[in-house]
Amino acid sequence: MQYYPRYPAWKHAKTLHSSLSLSLHDTMDLQSNTIVITAECLCKAHTFTAEVPVAKLPLGGHVCHCNSCRHFIGALYVVEATWPQPRENVDTSGLQRYQFSANITYRFCGTCSTPMFWESVKYPSKLGVLSGSLKNIDVNLIKLTEHIYVDDTLDGGASVWLRKPNADGKEIPRYRGRSAEIPWDWPQVPRVTELEGTQEQGAIPIWCHCKGIQLLFRRGDYASWEREELPWFIDPRVNKPLASFDACDSCRLHFGTDIVNWTFVNLTDISQANGNAFPRTTGELKAAVDTGDSAIGTLAYYQSSGDVQRYFCKVCSASAFYACDERPEIVDLAIGLLEAPDGARAEGYLSWDFGNTPAWVNDTRGGWREGLAKRVQADAEEFRIARDYPKNWKRLQKEAKGGLS
């Protein structure tokens, strides 16, 4: 018997979306030829604005793929740009402070977890901003310049769908760290030979940067299940859970990243790092946070709508889970927190929906992210074809029904 709502029928339970896209005329001073850019958090407790000459746009942003950033944010990458005001002119004292390293401090909303800014000891007047917190205005706001610390991913991570991320259609360089450029055919041989290949059954660690969240994810064993009995998020060809692309505004702000990646798991497949039990339903998970149960570590949640909880680390801000009351046994799990042996994309464990239209892509319409989402989709499809991966079963289902991929 099928116990789970089919993807994406339940998605309406995500936070009700109000369009965050603003027209150029709403933000531009036509006489002085300047534009107002805005950084904000999901709960709207914190909003920062800066007036910028249009001639100084786009802001340059580098894409960091290091393990530390991935586990700090819960996404597969972080885009960091420079806020166009000196740090001393911006009051960030209302934001939570996290000491990421001896040199870097991040500032995030303590209520909803949106990571917004970073500060560097080396550059005391500079204030960095995370691109996901920026409003989706109708101007070329961010130009990605380079991928750094790609070597940490083992498999290229999200760089493979951010190969030509800008409107000019040009490839941007990838570096092992800050230097030593990596060619775009790296790695030449997939860590997982085929998407349909050997199915790993070992537990994958889940951890945030501060290690306040330390859990294990063990993929469910569906080998003996009939196809019609499988949960909606399990690929019937390989029994792997779906790995999705999500462009919704609420998820963007939750992570501080423009397009995020979720997988979907039964809570019974998650345990504490020592193997002890973890809450088995979303109700139990919420109660464990409310009562300060040690089993959930530093997890906190933000109630982004009446029946939705977005879980994050209250110390370092890492996004962890999306929970919805109508799916009491299932959560969305932030893929960036996984530490899979085959690489950041964990292809041995997950069934990626490469080349399909990102969920909630309409949230990007009317602003600079609209083009980014299209380019991400095109680059992901190009990667799928180059690797000779089959289309994901969800995409095939949609195409069979006449939907556009």
C-alpha positions as CSV (number, residue, x, y, z in Angstrom):
1,M,0.0,0.0,0.0
2,Q,1.2,3.5,-0.8
3,Y,1.5,5.6,2.3
4,Y,3.1,8.7,0.9
5,P,1.8,11.7,-1.1
6,R,3.3,11.7,-4.6
7,Y,6.0,14.3,-5.4
8,P,5.4,17.2,-5.9
9,A,1.7,17.1,-4.8
10,W,2.6,17.9,-1.2
11,K,4.8,20.9,-2.1
12,H,1.9,23.3,-1.6
13,A,2.6,22.9,2.1
14,K,5.8,24.8,1.7
15,T,5.6,28.4,3.0
16,L,3.1,30.4,1.0
17,H,5.3,32.3,-1.5
18,S,4.9,36.0,-2.0
19,S,6.9,37.1,-5.0
20,L,10.2,38.5,-4.0
21,S,11.1,39.6,-7.6
22,L,11.1,43.4,-7.9
23,S,11.0,45.3,-11.2
24,L,13.9,47.5,-12.1
25,H,11.6,50.6,-11.8
26,D,10.8,49.7,-8.2
27,T,14.5,49.8,-7.2
28,M,16.3,52.1,-9.6
29,D,16.7,55.9,-9.2
30,L,16.4,56.8,-12.9
31,Q,17.8,60.3,-12.4
32,S,21.0,59.3,-10.6
33,N,21.2,55.9,-12.3
34,T,21.6,54.0,-9.0
35,I,19.8,50.9,-7.7
36,V,18.9,49.7,-4.2
37,I,19.9,46.2,-3.4
38,T,18.4,44.4,-0.4
39,A,19.6,41.6,1.8
40,E,17.0,40.0,4.1
41,C,16.3,36.9,6.1
42,L,13.4,34.5,5.8
43,C,11.5,35.7,8.8
44,K,12.0,39.4,7.7
45,A,13.4,40.4,11.1
46,H,16.5,41.7,9.4
47,T,16.7,43.8,6.3
48,F,19.7,45.7,4.9
49,T,19.7,48.0,1.9
50,A,22.4,49.7,-0.1
51,E,22.3,52.2,-3.0
52,V,24.7,51.2,-5.7
53,P,25.6,52.9,-9.0
54,V,24.3,50.6,-11.8
55,A,27.7,51.0,-13.5
56,K,29.3,49.1,-10.6
57,L,27.1,46.0,-11.2
58,P,27.3,43.1,-11.4
59,L,28.9,42.3,-8.1
60,G,31.6,39.7,-8.4
61,G,31.0,36.5,-6.4
62,H,33.1,33.4,-6.0
63,V,31.6,29.9,-5.5
64,C,33.2,28.0,-2.6
65,H,32.8,24.2,-2.5
66,C,35.0,23.5,0.6
67,N,33.8,20.9,3.1
68,S,33.6,23.6,5.8
69,C,31.3,25.9,3.9
70,R,29.2,22.9,2.8
71,H,28.6,21.8,6.3
72,F,28.2,25.3,7.6
73,I,25.3,26.0,5.2
74,G,23.8,22.7,4.3
75,A,24.0,23.4,0.6
76,L,26.6,22.1,-1.8
77,Y,28.2,25.5,-2.3
78,V,28.3,29.1,-1.0
79,V,28.3,32.2,-3.2
80,E,30.0,35.1,-1.5
81,A,30.2,38.7,-2.8
82,T,31.2,42.0,-1.2
83,W,28.4,44.1,0.3
84,P,28.7,47.6,-1.3
85,Q,29.1,49.4,2.0
86,P,32.0,49.4,4.5
87,R,31.5,47.1,7.4
88,E,31.7,50.0,9.9
89,N,28.6,51.6,8.2
90,V,26.4,48.4,8.6
91,D,24.9,47.5,12.0
92,T,24.9,43.7,12.1
93,S,24.8,43.6,15.9
94,G,21.2,42.1,15.8
95,L,22.4,39.1,14.0
96,Q,23.7,35.9,15.6
97,R,27.5,35.5,15.4
98,Y,29.3,32.3,14.5
99,Q,33.1,32.1,14.6
100,F,33.7,30.0,11.5
101,S,37.5,30.1,11.7
102,A,40.2,32.3,13.2
103,N,39.8,34.6,10.3
104,I,36.1,34.4,9.4
105,T,32.9,35.3,11.3
106,Y,29.5,34.7,9.9
107,R,26.3,36.6,10.8
108,F,22.9,34.9,10.6
109,C,19.4,35.3,11.8
110,G,19.0,33.5,15.1
111,T,15.2,33.0,14.5
112,C,15.1,31.6,10.9
113,S,18.8,30.8,10.4
114,T,19.3,32.8,7.2
115,P,23.1,33.3,6.8
116,M,23.6,36.8,5.6
117,F,27.1,38.3,6.0
118,W,30.7,37.3,6.8
119,E,33.5,39.4,8.3
120,S,37.2,38.8,7.9
121,V,40.0,39.7,10.3
122,K,42.3,40.2,7.2
123,Y,39.9,42.8,5.7
124,P,38.5,44.8,8.6
125,S,36.5,47.3,6.4
126,K,35.0,44.6,4.1
127,L,31.6,43.0,4.7
128,G,30.8,39.9,2.6
129,V,27.2,39.0,1.7
130,L,25.8,35.5,0.8
131,S,24.0,35.7,-2.5
132,G,20.9,33.8,-1.4
133,S,19.9,36.6,1.0
134,L,19.7,39.1,-1.8
135,K,16.3,40.1,-3.3
136,N,15.7,38.9,-6.8
137,I,15.6,42.3,-8.6
138,D,15.5,42.7,-12.3
139,V,19.1,43.6,-12.9
140,N,22.3,41.6,-13.5
141,L,23.2,41.6,-9.8
142,I,25.8,38.8,-9.4
143,K,28.5,37.5,-11.8
144,L,30.1,34.3,-10.6
145,T,33.9,34.5,-11.2
146,E,35.4,31.3,-10.1
147,H,34.9,28.0,-8.3
148,I,37.3,27.4,-5.3
149,Y,38.2,24.4,-3.2
150,V,36.5,22.1,-5.7
151,D,39.0,19.3,-4.8
152,D,37.2,18.9,-1.5
153,T,34.1,17.6,-3.3
154,L,35.9,14.5,-4.8
155,D,33.3,14.5,-7.6
156,G,33.1,18.2,-8.6
157,G,30.0,18.8,-6.5
158,A,27.7,21.6,-7.7
159,S,30.4,23.0,-10.0
160,V,29.1,20.7,-12.8
161,W,25.9,22.6,-13.0
162,L,27.5,26.0,-12.6
163,R,29.9,25.6,-15.5
164,K,28.6,28.5,-17.5
165,P,26.5,30.3,-14.8
166,N,26.6,33.9,-16.3
167,A,24.6,35.5,-19.0
168,D,27.7,35.7,-21.3
169,G,27.7,31.8,-21.6
170,K,31.4,31.5,-20.8
171,E,32.9,28.8,-18.6
172,I,34.4,30.0,-15.3
173,P,37.6,28.4,-13.9
174,R,37.7,25.8,-11.2
175,Y,40.5,25.6,-8.6
176,R,41.6,22.8,-6.3
177,G,41.9,25.4,-3.6
178,R,42.6,29.0,-4.2
179,S,44.9,28.1,-7.1
180,A,45.9,25.1,-9.3
181,E,43.1,25.2,-11.9
182,I,41.1,22.0,-12.5
183,P,40.1,21.1,-16.1
184,W,36.4,20.7,-16.7
185,D,36.8,17.0,-17.5
186,W,37.9,16.3,-13.9
187,P,37.2,13.8,-12.5
188,Q,37.5,11.9,-15.8
189,V,36.1,8.6,-14.4
190,P,33.0,8.9,-12.2
191,R,33.4,7.8,-8.6
192,V,30.3,5.8,-9.2
193,T,30.7,4.0,-12.5
194,E,27.0,4.4,-13.5
195,L,23.9,5.9,-11.9
196,E,22.4,2.4,-12.1
197,G,25.5,0.8,-10.5
198,T,26.4,-0.7,-7.2
199,Q,24.1,0.4,-4.4
200,E,25.9,1.5,-1.3
201,Q,24.2,0.4,1.9
202,G,26.6,1.8,4.6
203,A,25.5,4.7,6.8
204,I,26.4,8.2,5.8
205,P,27.4,10.7,8.5
206,I,25.3,13.9,8.7
207,W,27.0,16.8,10.5
208,C,27.0,20.5,10.7
209,H,30.2,22.7,10.9
210,C,30.1,23.1,14.7
211,K,29.4,19.4,15.1
212,G,26.3,20.2,17.2
213,I,24.4,18.0,14.7
214,Q,25.9,14.6,14.3
215,L,23.7,11.9,12.9
216,L,23.7,8.9,10.6
217,F,21.6,8.3,7.5
218,R,21.2,4.7,6.4
219,R,19.2,4.3,3.2
220,G,16.2,2.1,3.5
221,D,16.3,-1.4,2.1
222,Y,13.6,-1.7,-0.6
223,A,14.9,-4.7,-2.5
224,S,11.9,-6.8,-1.7
225,W,9.3,-4.2,-2.2
226,E,6.9,-4.2,-5.2
227,R,7.2,-1.1,-7.4
228,E,3.8,0.2,-6.5
229,E,4.6,-0.1,-2.8
230,L,7.7,2.2,-2.9
231,P,7.6,5.6,-1.3
232,W,7.2,8.4,-3.9
233,F,10.8,9.6,-3.5
234,I,12.4,6.2,-4.2
235,D,13.8,5.5,-7.7
236,P,12.2,2.1,-8.6
237,R,15.1,1.2,-10.9
238,V,17.9,1.5,-8.2
239,N,16.0,2.0,-4.9
240,K,17.8,5.2,-4.2
241,P,16.1,8.4,-2.8
242,L,15.6,11.4,-5.1
243,A,18.1,14.3,-5.1
244,S,16.3,17.4,-6.2
245,F,16.9,21.0,-7.3
246,D,14.8,23.6,-5.5
247,A,14.6,27.3,-6.5
248,C,11.9,28.3,-4.0
249,D,12.4,31.6,-2.2
250,S,11.8,30.2,1.2
251,C,14.5,27.5,0.8
252,R,16.9,30.0,-0.8
253,L,16.6,32.3,2.3
254,H,16.7,29.3,4.7
255,F,20.1,28.2,3.2
256,G,21.4,31.6,1.9
257,T,22.1,29.9,-1.4
258,D,20.3,30.6,-4.7
259,I,19.4,27.0,-5.7
260,V,19.4,24.2,-3.1
261,N,19.4,20.5,-3.1
262,W,17.3,18.2,-1.0
263,T,16.9,14.5,-0.7
264,F,14.0,12.8,1.1
265,V,14.2,10.3,3.9
266,N,12.1,8.4,6.4
267,L,12.9,9.5,9.9
268,T,13.4,5.8,10.8
269,D,16.4,5.8,8.5
270,I,18.2,8.4,10.7
271,S,19.9,7.6,14.0
272,Q,22.2,9.4,16.4
273,A,25.9,9.1,15.6
274,N,26.3,6.5,18.3
275,G,23.5,4.4,16.7
276,N,20.8,5.3,19.3
277,A,17.3,6.2,18.2
278,F,16.4,9.5,16.6
279,P,12.8,10.8,16.7
280,R,10.6,8.8,14.3
281,T,8.0,11.3,13.3
282,T,7.9,15.0,12.7
283,G,5.8,15.5,15.8
284,E,8.4,13.6,17.9
285,L,11.2,15.7,16.3
286,K,9.4,19.0,17.1
287,A,8.7,17.9,20.7
288,A,12.4,16.8,21.1
289,V,13.5,20.3,20.1
290,D,10.9,22.0,22.4
291,T,12.0,19.9,25.4
292,G,15.8,20.2,24.7
293,D,16.2,16.4,24.2
294,S,19.9,15.6,23.9
295,A,19.2,13.2,21.0
296,I,18.7,16.1,18.6
297,G,21.9,18.0,19.5
298,T,21.8,21.7,18.6
299,L,18.8,21.4,16.2
300,A,16.3,24.3,16.4
301,Y,13.4,25.1,14.0
302,Y,11.6,28.0,12.5
303,Q,7.9,27.6,11.9
304,S,7.8,29.1,8.4
305,S,4.0,28.4,8.0
306,G,1.4,26.8,10.1
307,D,2.4,23.2,9.3
308,V,6.0,23.6,8.2
309,Q,9.1,23.5,10.3
310,R,12.6,24.3,8.9
311,Y,15.3,22.8,11.1
312,F,18.8,24.2,11.5
313,C,21.7,24.3,13.9
314,K,21.2,27.1,16.4
315,V,25.0,27.5,16.8
316,C,26.4,27.6,13.2
317,S,23.1,28.1,11.3
318,A,23.4,25.0,9.0
319,S,20.1,24.1,7.4
320,A,19.2,20.5,8.1
321,F,15.6,19.4,7.5
322,Y,12.3,20.6,6.0
323,A,9.3,19.0,7.8
324,C,5.6,19.2,7.0
325,D,2.8,18.0,9.2
326,E,1.1,16.2,6.4
327,R,4.2,13.9,5.9
328,P,4.7,12.9,9.6
329,E,7.3,10.1,8.8
330,I,9.3,11.9,6.1
331,V,11.7,14.9,6.1
332,D,13.7,16.7,3.4
333,L,17.4,16.3,4.2
334,A,20.0,19.0,3.2
335,I,22.4,17.1,1.0
336,G,25.3,19.5,1.9
337,L,25.4,17.9,5.4
338,L,26.1,14.4,4.0
339,E,29.7,13.1,4.2
340,A,29.5,10.3,1.6
341,P,32.7,8.5,0.6
342,D,32.2,8.9,-3.1
343,G,31.8,12.7,-3.0
344,A,29.7,15.7,-2.3
345,R,26.8,14.6,-4.6
346,A,26.7,11.1,-2.9
347,E,25.7,9.6,-6.2
348,G,26.2,6.1,-4.8
349,Y,23.3,6.8,-2.5
350,L,21.1,9.3,-4.3
351,S,19.2,9.4,-7.6
352,W,19.8,12.9,-9.1
353,D,17.2,14.6,-11.2
354,F,19.8,16.2,-13.5
355,G,18.4,18.4,-16.3
356,N,14.9,18.6,-15.0
357,T,13.2,22.0,-14.2
358,P,14.0,23.0,-10.6
359,A,11.1,22.9,-8.2
360,W,9.4,26.2,-7.6
361,V,11.3,27.8,-10.5
362,N,8.5,30.4,-10.9
363,D,9.9,32.0,-7.8
364,T,12.9,33.2,-9.9
365,R,10.7,34.9,-12.6
366,G,11.2,38.6,-13.2
367,G,14.7,38.8,-11.6
368,W,18.3,37.9,-12.2
369,R,17.8,34.4,-10.8
370,E,15.5,33.5,-13.7
371,G,18.5,33.3,-16.1
372,L,20.6,31.5,-13.5
373,A,18.0,28.8,-13.0
374,K,17.8,28.2,-16.7
375,R,21.6,27.9,-17.0
376,V,21.8,25.6,-14.0
377,Q,19.2,23.3,-15.7
378,A,21.1,23.4,-19.0
379,D,24.5,22.7,-17.4
380,A,23.1,19.8,-15.4
381,E,21.6,18.3,-18.5
382,E,24.9,18.7,-20.4
383,F,26.6,16.9,-17.5
384,R,24.1,14.1,-17.5
385,I,24.5,13.5,-21.3
386,A,28.3,13.7,-21.0
387,R,28.2,11.0,-18.3
388,D,25.7,8.9,-20.2
389,Y,23.4,8.9,-17.2
390,P,19.7,8.0,-17.9
391,K,17.0,10.5,-17.3
392,N,15.7,10.4,-13.8
393,W,12.4,8.5,-13.4
394,K,10.6,11.5,-12.1
395,R,11.5,13.4,-15.3
396,L,10.4,10.5,-17.4
397,Q,7.0,10.4,-15.6
398,K,6.5,14.1,-16.2
399,E,7.5,13.8,-19.9
400,A,5.1,10.9,-20.3
401,K,2.3,13.1,-19.0
402,G,3.2,15.8,-21.5
403,G,5.0,18.1,-19.0
404,L,8.1,20.1,-20.0
405,S,11.4,19.0,-18.6
